[in-house]
């Protein structure tokens, strides 16, 4: 998956999370589920991007 595709997925999930929170509240089970899904995407993005950043800095 390209970096751009990953960023689009993250942005989509973030927008979905905002809608869910507004409808169901911050501490609802579904809000927590969407938040955790966003966390997974962000972690995956960072792990894939980090080796590239290390090479650029070296």
C-alpha positions in Angstrom: 0.0 0.0 0.0 1.4 3.4 -0.9 2.0 6.1 1.6 -0.8 8.2 0.0 -3.3 5.4 0.2 -2.4 4.9 3.9 -2.9 8.6 4.6 -6.3 8.5 2.9 -7.3 5.5 5.0 -6.2 7.3 8.2 -8.1 10.5 7.2 -11.2 8.5 6.4 -11.1 6.6 9.7 -10.5 9.9 11.6 -13.5 11.5 10.0 -15.6 8.4 10.8 -14.4 8.5 14.4 -15.4 12.2 14.7 -18.9 11.4 13.5 -19.3 8.4 15.8 -18.1 10.4 18.8 -20.6 13.2 18.0 -23.5 10.7 17.7 -22.6 8.3 20.5 -20.3 10.2 23.0 -16.6 9.9 23.6 -16.8 6.9 25.9 -19.2 4.7 24.0 -18.1 1.2 22.9 -18.3 2.1 19.2 -16.3 5.3 19.7 -13.6 3.3 21.5 -13.6 0.6 18.7 -13.1 3.3 16.0 -10.4 4.9 18.1 -8.6 1.7 18.4 -8.9 1.0 14.7 -7.4 4.5 14.0 -4.6 3.7 16.4 -3.8 0.5 14.4 -3.6 2.5 11.2 -1.4 5.2 12.7 0.9 2.6 14.2 1.2 0.8 10.9 1.9 4.0 9.1 4.6 5.0 11.5 6.2 1.6 11.4 6.3 1.6 7.6 7.5 5.2 7.4 10.2 5.1 10.1 12.8 3.1 8.3 12.6 5.6 5.4 13.1 8.5 7.8 16.1 6.8 9.4 17.7 6.4 5.9 17.2 10.0 5.1 18.7 11.2 8.3 21.8 9.0 8.0 
